[in-house]
Amino acid sequence: MKTTVRQMILALAAVTMAPAFAAESAPLEHTMVQRGNVQIEVTSQGKGPLIVILPSLGRSGRDYDGVAARLAEDGFRVLRPEPRGVGKSRGPMENLSVHDFAADVAAVVEQAHQGPAVVVGHAWGNFPARQLAADRPELVKGVVLAAASAGKVPPGSTEKPIGPEMRKAIDGAGDPSLSEAQRLEYLRIAFFAPGNDPRVWLNGWHEETHHAEGHARNTTLVDDYFAAGTAPILDLQGEHDAVAPRRFSQVLKNMLGDRVTVVVIPNAGHAMAPEQPVAMGDAIATFARRLYGMR
């Protein structure tokens, strides 16, 4: 009898708690932003100061569902613009520069009528995040570079920021012509910390966007975006990031000085968001609260 009563109490508690939990989850809204012949789909949620999240190479802003929900619960309005070629985002895809992708984000921030924003650029997304801060500083409160290659190496080093073998793994992870086994191996090499499951990123790759963003990275001068204008920077690093490895972990800090705050996320690789969404969200929130003067 005691067991039965206890089970009934737990069941009643679960029912009465469910609506409260659901009410805490900020609903998703989808809007379109037009900029000339470019259309950008934006997922938004939450209320409060503005945070904009830009995704990794060839991937969607939906990779950050967990991070965005955490930030919305912390009192922020979170916008996730999809890059051209993802979802309903459309526009020319040939001969683009990082400036072009940054201009798409600028249109999103302007239409929100709530800027300046804290702009989070994850992996490849760090390039347009920094470029936006350089090109349109009035729209940017601060920049979070999550699992970001700095684009430069320490003085005296002969290495490239990302070597050819790592570039092969990055590009191969989303190559649909390769076997699942080979792609999983590339995901383990480039994106995920040891012991973390790479299967969550087997899908969700957008080949045309990947190529357009890769071209933009290769043809835009690093110095165009490197310093992120004069914005405060959170350099959010994965403990086991093979693409932005520990030996390069102080490049931004050493070159840009006190504008840069370095935070390391344990048990995270280059993917970071699917590996440690809570830690990633909490680090972004702490940085944003400081910039916005929130308690």
C-alpha positions in Angstrom: 0.0 0.0 0.0 2.8 2.4 0.9 4.4 1.8 -2.5 1.1 2.4 -4.3 0.5 5.7 -2.5 4.0 6.9 -3.1 3.6 6.1 -6.8 0.4 8.0 -7.0 2.0 11.0 -5.3 4.9 11.0 -7.7 2.5 10.7 -10.7 0.4 13.6 -9.4 3.5 15.7 -8.9 4.7 15.0 -12.5 1.4 16.1 -13.9 1.2 19.3 -11.9 4.8 20.2 -12.7 4.6 19.6 -16.4 2.7 22.8 -17.3 5.2 24.9 -15.3 8.1 23.3 -17.1 6.5 23.8 -20.5 5.9 27.5 -19.6 9.6 28.0 -18.9 10.6 26.8 -22.4 10.6 29.9 -24.7 8.7 29.1 -27.9 10.5 29.3 -31.3 9.5 32.0 -33.8 10.5 32.0 -37.5 10.9 35.2 -39.5 12.4 36.3 -42.8 14.8 39.2 -43.3 15.2 40.6 -46.8 18.3 42.4 -48.0 18.1 43.1 -51.7 18.1 39.7 -53.4 19.1 37.9 -50.2 16.6 36.3 -47.8 17.6 35.1 -44.4 15.5 32.8 -42.2 15.8 33.6 -38.5 14.8 31.4 -35.6 14.2 33.5 -32.4 13.2 32.8 -28.8 13.2 34.4 -25.5 13.0 38.0 -24.3 15.8 40.4 -23.1 19.1 41.7 -24.4 20.1 40.3 -27.8 22.4 37.4 -28.5 22.9 36.2 -32.1 24.4 32.8 -32.8 26.2 32.0 -36.1 26.8 28.3 -37.0 29.7 26.1 -38.0 30.9 25.5 -41.5 28.0 24.2 -43.7 25.7 23.7 -40.8 22.5 25.1 -39.4 21.7 27.3 -36.4 19.5 24.4 -35.2 22.7 22.8 -33.9 22.3 25.2 -30.9 18.8 24.3 -29.7 20.1 23.4 -26.3 22.4 26.4 -26.0 19.7 28.8 -27.2 17.1 27.4 -24.8 19.5 27.8 -21.9 20.2 31.5 -22.9 16.5 32.2 -23.3 15.8 30.8 -19.8 18.6 33.1 -18.6 16.8 36.2 -19.8 18.1 36.8 -23.3 16.5 37.1 -26.8 18.3 34.6 -29.0 18.4 35.0 -32.8 19.8 32.2 -35.0 20.1 33.3 -38.7 20.5 30.5 -41.2 23.4 31.0 -43.7 22.5 31.2 -47.3 21.6 27.8 -48.6 20.3 26.5 -45.3 16.5 26.3 -44.6 14.7 29.1 -46.4 17.8 31.4 -46.6 18.5 32.3 -50.2 20.9 34.5 -52.1 23.8 34.4 -54.5 26.3 31.7 -53.6 29.2 32.3 -55.9 32.3 34.4 -55.1 31.2 35.5 -51.7 33.5 37.0 -49.1 33.2 37.0 -45.3 32.0 40.6 -45.6 28.9 39.3 -47.5 28.0 36.8 -44.8 28.6 39.5 -42.2 26.3 41.9 -44.1 23.5 39.2 -43.9 23.9 39.1 -40.1 23.9 42.9 -40.0 20.5 43.0 -41.7 19.2 40.5 -39.1 20.4 42.7 -36.2 19.0 45.8 -37.7 15.6 44.3 -38.3 15.5 43.2 -34.6 15.6 46.9 -33.5 17.3 45.8 -30.4 21.0 46.1 -31.1 23.8 46.2 -30.4 24.0 42.5 -30.0 26.4 40.0 -28.4 27.3 37.9 -31.5 28.4 34.3 -31.0 30.4 32.7 -33.9 30.9 29.0 -33.6 33.9 27.5 -35.6 33.5 29.0 -39.1 30.9 31.3 -37.7 33.6 33.2 -35.9 34.8 34.8 -39.1 31.5 36.7 -39.9 31.1 37.4 -36.2 34.4 39.2 -36.1 33.8 40.7 -39.6 30.5 42.2 -38.4 32.3 43.8 -35.4 34.9 45.3 -37.8 32.5 46.4 -40.5 29.5 47.5 -38.4 30.8 48.1 -34.8 27.6 50.0 -33.9 25.7 46.7 -34.1 28.0 44.6 -31.9 28.1 44.8 -28.1 30.7 41.9 -27.9 31.9 38.8 -29.7 32.0 35.2 -28.5 34.4 33.1 -30.5 33.4 29.5 -29.8 35.8 26.8 -30.8 37.4 29.3 -33.2 40.5 29.1 -35.2 42.2 32.5 -34.6 43.3 32.6 -38.3 46.9 33.2 -37.2 49.6 31.3 -35.4 52.1 32.5 -32.7 55.0 34.6 -34.0 57.8 32.4 -35.3 55.7 29.4 -35.9 55.8 27.9 -39.4 52.5 26.0 -39.0 49.3 26.9 -40.7 46.3 27.7 -38.5 44.6 24.6 -39.9 46.9 22.0 -41.6 46.0 20.0 -44.7 45.2 16.8 -42.9 42.8 18.5 -40.5 41.3 20.4 -43.4 40.7 17.0 -45.1 38.9 15.7 -42.0 36.8 18.9 -41.7 35.7 18.7 -45.3 35.3 15.0 -45.3 33.0 14.9 -42.3 30.1 16.3 -44.4 30.9 14.8 -47.7 27.9 12.6 -48.8 30.0 10.7 -51.3 32.0 9.1 -48.5 31.0 6.0 -46.4 29.4 6.5 -43.0 32.4 4.8 -41.4 34.8 7.2 -43.0 32.7 10.3 -42.1 32.5 9.1 -38.5 36.2 8.8 -38.4 36.6 12.3 -39.8 34.1 13.6 -37.2 36.1 11.9 -34.4 39.3 13.4 -35.7 38.1 17.0 -36.2 35.1 17.7 -34.2 34.5 15.6 -31.1 36.4 15.1 -27.8 37.4 11.5 -26.9 34.4 9.5 -25.7 31.8 11.9 -27.2 29.4 10.5 -29.8 30.1 11.9 -33.2 26.9 10.4 -34.7 24.9 13.4 -33.8 26.6 15.3 -36.6 26.4 12.7 -39.3 23.4 14.6 -40.7 22.7 18.3 -41.0 25.4 19.2 -43.6 24.7 21.6 -46.4 27.1 21.1 -49.2 26.5 24.3 -51.2 26.8 26.4 -48.1 29.9 24.6 -47.1 31.6 25.4 -50.5 30.4 29.1 -50.4 31.7 29.6 -46.9 34.9 27.8 -47.6 35.5 30.1 -50.6 34.7 33.2 -48.5 37.3 32.1 -45.9 39.9 31.4 -48.5 39.5 34.7 -50.3 39.0 37.2 -47.5 42.1 38.6 -45.8 42.5 37.5 -42.2 43.3 41.0 -41.2 39.9 42.2 -42.4 38.3 40.4 -39.4 41.0 39.2 -37.1 40.7 41.9 -34.4 36.9 42.1 -34.4 37.1 45.8 -34.5 37.4 47.0 -30.9 34.7 44.8 -29.4 35.2 42.8 -26.2 35.9 39.2 -27.0 35.2 35.9 -25.2 37.5 33.2 -26.6 35.5 30.1 -25.7 37.8 27.1 -26.2 37.2 23.4 -26.2 39.6 21.4 -24.0 40.1 18.8 -26.7 39.6 21.0 -29.8 41.8 19.5 -32.6 41.0 22.2 -35.1 41.8 25.1 -32.8 44.4 23.2 -30.7 45.8 24.1 -27.3 49.2 25.1 -28.7 47.4 28.0 -30.4 45.1 28.8 -27.5 46.7 32.2 -26.5 47.0 33.7 -30.0 44.1 36.1 -29.7 44.9 37.0 -26.1 48.5 37.7 -26.8 47.8 39.8 -29.9 44.7 41.6 -28.7 45.4 41.9 -25.0 42.8 42.6 -22.3 39.9 42.8 -24.7 40.1 39.0 -24.8 38.8 36.7 -22.0 39.7 33.0 -22.4 37.4 30.3 -21.0 38.0 26.6 -21.6 35.1 24.2 -21.8 36.1 20.7 -20.3 35.3 17.6 -22.3 34.5 19.5 -25.5 36.0 19.4 -29.0 35.5 21.6 -32.0 31.7 20.7 -32.2 31.3 22.0 -28.6 27.5 22.7 -28.8 26.3 19.1 -29.0 28.9 18.0 -26.5 28.5 20.6 -23.7 25.5 22.8 -24.4 24.9 23.7 -20.8 28.5 24.8 -20.2 28.6 26.6 -23.5 25.4 28.4 -22.8 26.4 29.4 -19.2 29.8 30.8 -20.4 28.0 32.9 -23.1 25.4 34.1 -20.5 28.1 35.2 -18.0 29.9 37.2 -20.7 26.7 38.8 -22.0 25.4 39.7 -18.5 28.7 41.5 -17.9 28.5 43.5 -21.1 24.8 44.3 -20.7 25.2 45.3 -17.0 22.8 42.6 -15.8 22.9 41.1 -12.4 
